[in-house]
Amino acid sequence: PVSPSIQEQNGTSPLSVENSDEIWMSRLREIQGAILISSLLQIVLGFSGLLGLVLKYIGPLAIAPTINLIGLSLFIEAGKKCGGHWGIAAL
C-alpha cells in the first residue's frame, strides 16, 4: 500500500499545493464577501426604518414556519455530516 502523501506527490493532476491553497482561499473570500454584503444590507434596512414597515405585515406566525421549514430541509444533510463523528456533533 502506498501512503496518500506519496500518491499526491506522484500524481499526474495539475493540482499542486499552491493551487489547492488558492482554491480554498478564493472560496473563503467569496464567503467573506457574501457576509459583508448581507451585513451592509442589514445596516441599511436598520437605519432606513424599512424593517419596521415590513414587520407590520410579517409577524411571528409567518417567520416561525419559515425558519422551521428551512431547518427541516437541512436536517438530512446535517444528519449525514453528524454521522461521521458523533462526538463533535454532540458539542
Phi and psi in degrees as GROMACS dihedral restraints (atoms count N, CA, C in turn):
[ dihedral_restraints ]
;  ai    aj    ak    al  type     phi  dphi    fc
    3     4     5     6     1   -99.1    20    10
    4     5     6     7     1   135.4    20    10
    6     7     8     9     1   -69.9    20    10
    7     8     9    10     1   152.8    20    10
    9    10    11    12     1   -59.8    20    10
   10    11    12    13     1   -32.3    20    10
   12    13    14    15     1   -67.6    20    10
   13    14    15    16     1   -36.2    20    10
   15    16    17    18     1   -69.6    20    10
   16    17    18    19     1   -37.7    20    10
   18    19    20    21     1   -63.6    20    10
   19    20    21    22     1   -38.7    20    10
   21    22    23    24     1   -67.0    20    10
   22    23    24    25     1   -38.6    20    10
   24    25    26    27     1   -70.9    20    10
   25    26    27    28     1   -33.8    20    10
   27    28    29    30     1   -95.8    20    10
   28    29    30    31     1     4.0    20    10
   30    31    32    33     1   -68.6    20    10
   31    32    33    34     1   157.2    20    10
   33    34    35    36     1   -99.1    20    10
   34    35    36    37     1     2.5    20    10
   36    37    38    39     1   -74.3    20    10
   37    38    39    40     1   149.7    20    10
   39    40    41    42     1   -76.8    20    10
   40    41    42    43     1     4.8    20    10
   42    43    44    45     1   -83.7    20    10
   43    44    45    46     1   109.7    20    10
   45    46    47    48     1  -101.2    20    10
   46    47    48    49     1   179.1    20    10
   48    49    50    51     1   -63.1    20    10
   49    50    51    52     1   -39.3    20    10
   51    52    53    54     1   -64.5    20    10
   52    53    54    55     1   -40.8    20    10
   54    55    56    57     1   -65.9    20    10
   55    56    57    58     1   -40.5    20    10
   57    58    59    60     1   -66.9    20    10
   58    59    60    61     1   -35.6    20    10
   60    61    62    63     1   -64.2    20    10
   61    62    63    64     1   -41.3    20    10
   63    64    65    66     1   -66.8    20    10
   64    65    66    67     1   -33.5    20    10
   66    67    68    69     1   -64.7    20    10
   67    68    69    70     1   -51.5    20    10
   69    70    71    72     1   -72.6    20    10
   70    71    72    73     1   -28.7    20    10
   72    73    74    75     1   -70.1    20    10
   73    74    75    76     1   -37.1    20    10
   75    76    77    78     1   -68.0    20    10
   76    77    78    79     1   -36.6    20    10
   78    79    80    81     1   -65.7    20    10
   79    80    81    82     1   -40.1    20    10
   81    82    83    84     1   -65.2    20    10
   82    83    84    85     1   -38.3    20    10
   84    85    86    87     1   -63.6    20    10
   85    86    87    88     1   -38.1    20    10
   87    88    89    90     1   -64.3    20    10
   88    89    90    91     1   -41.7    20    10
   90    91    92    93     1   -65.3    20    10
   91    92    93    94     1   -43.0    20    10
   93    94    95    96     1   -62.3    20    10
   94    95    96    97     1   -40.0    20    10
   96    97    98    99     1   -64.8    20    10
   97    98    99   100     1   -40.3    20    10
   99   100   101   102     1   -65.0    20    10
  100   101   102   103     1   -40.2    20    10
  102   103   104   105     1   -66.0    20    10
  103   104   105   106     1   -40.3    20    10
  105   106   107   108     1   -62.6    20    10
  106   107   108   109     1   -46.6    20    10
  108   109   110   111     1   -64.7    20    10
  109   110   111   112     1   -42.3    20    10
  111   112   113   114     1   -67.0    20    10
  112   113   114   115     1   -35.3    20    10
  114   115   116   117     1   -70.5    20    10
  115   116   117   118     1   -36.6    20    10
  117   118   119   120     1   -64.5    20    10
  118   119   120   121     1   -37.6    20    10
  120   121   122   123     1   -63.9    20    10
  121   122   123   124     1   -40.7    20    10
  123   124   125   126     1   -63.5    20    10
  124   125   126   127     1   -40.2    20    10
  126   127   128   129     1   -64.2    20    10
  127   128   129   130     1   -45.0    20    10
  129   130   131   132     1   -62.7    20    10
  130   131   132   133     1   -44.6    20    10
  132   133   134   135     1   -63.7    20    10
  133   134   135   136     1   -37.2    20    10
  135   136   137   138     1   -68.7    20    10
  136   137   138   139     1   -44.6    20    10
  138   139   140   141     1   -73.4    20    10
  139   140   141   142     1   -29.5    20    10
  141   142   143   144     1   -79.6    20    10
  142   143   144   145     1   -21.0    20    10
  144   145   146   147     1    85.2    20    10
  145   146   147   148     1     3.4    20    10
  147   148   149   150     1   -65.0    20    10
  148   149   150   151     1   -28.9    20    10
  150   151   152   153     1   -64.3    20    10
  151   152   153   154     1   -37.1    20    10
  153   154   155   156     1   -64.1    20    10
  154   155   156   157     1   -39.2    20    10
  156   157   158   159     1   -67.1    20    10
  157   158   159   160     1   -40.4    20    10
  159   160   161   162     1   -68.8    20    10
  160   161   162   163     1   -38.3    20    10
  162   163   164   165     1   -71.0    20    10
  163   164   165   166     1   -12.5    20    10
  165   166   167   168     1   -66.5    20    10
  166   167   168   169     1   -32.4    20    10
  168   169   170   171     1   -99.4    20    10
  169   170   171   172     1   -21.3    20    10
  171   172   173   174     1  -113.3    20    10
  172   173   174   175     1   107.9    20    10
  174   175   176   177     1  -103.0    20    10
  175   176   177   178     1  -175.1    20    10
  177   178   179   180     1   -63.2    20    10
  178   179   180   181     1   -26.1    20    10
  180   181   182   183     1   -72.8    20    10
  181   182   183   184     1   -14.9    20    10
  183   184   185   186     1   -98.2    20    10
  184   185   186   187     1   -32.9    20    10
  186   187   188   189     1   -74.7    20    10
  187   188   189   190     1   -43.2    20    10
  189   190   191   192     1   -60.7    20    10
  190   191   192   193     1   -48.1    20    10
  192   193   194   195     1   -64.7    20    10
  193   194   195   196     1   -33.0    20    10
  195   196   197   198     1   -64.6    20    10
  196   197   198   199     1   -46.9    20    10
  198   199   200   201     1   -63.9    20    10
  199   200   201   202     1   -38.2    20    10
  201   202   203   204     1   -62.3    20    10
  202   203   204   205     1   -45.4    20    10
  204   205   206   207     1   -65.6    20    10
  205   206   207   208     1   -37.6    20    10
  207   208   209   210     1   -65.2    20    10
  208   209   210   211     1   -44.1    20    10
  210   211   212   213     1   -63.6    20    10
  211   212   213   214     1   -42.0    20    10
  213   214   215   216     1   -67.8    20    10
  214   215   216   217     1   -33.1    20    10
  216   217   218   219     1   -70.7    20    10
  217   218   219   220     1   -26.4    20    10
  219   220   221   222     1   -90.6    20    10
  220   221   222   223     1    -4.4    20    10
  222   223   224   225     1   -64.1    20    10
  223   224   225   226     1   -41.0    20    10
  225   226   227   228     1   -64.2    20    10
  226   227   228   229     1   -45.9    20    10
  228   229   230   231     1   -65.1    20    10
  229   230   231   232     1   -39.6    20    10
  231   232   233   234     1   -65.5    20    10
  232   233   234   235     1   -37.4    20    10
  234   235   236   237     1   -63.6    20    10
  235   236   237   238     1   -38.7    20    10
  237   238   239   240     1   -64.5    20    10
  238   239   240   241     1   -43.9    20    10
  240   241   242   243     1   -67.8    20    10
  241   242   243   244     1   -39.7    20    10
  243   244   245   246     1   -71.9    20    10
  244   245   246   247     1   -26.0    20    10
  246   247   248   249     1   -67.2    20    10
  247   248   249   250     1   -22.7    20    10
  249   250   251   252     1   -68.6    20    10
  250   251   252   253     1   -36.7    20    10
  252   253   254   255     1  -150.3    20    10
  253   254   255   256     1    97.1    20    10
  255   256   257   258     1   -69.4    20    10
  256   257   258   259     1   -25.4    20    10
  258   259   260   261     1   -64.8    20    10
  259   260   261   262     1   -45.4    20    10
  261   262   263   264     1   -69.9    20    10
  262   263   264   265     1   -36.8    20    10
  264   265   266   267     1   -64.4    20    10
  265   266   267   268     1   -29.8    20    10
  267   268   269   270     1   -70.3    20    10
  268   269   270   271     1   -23.9    20    10
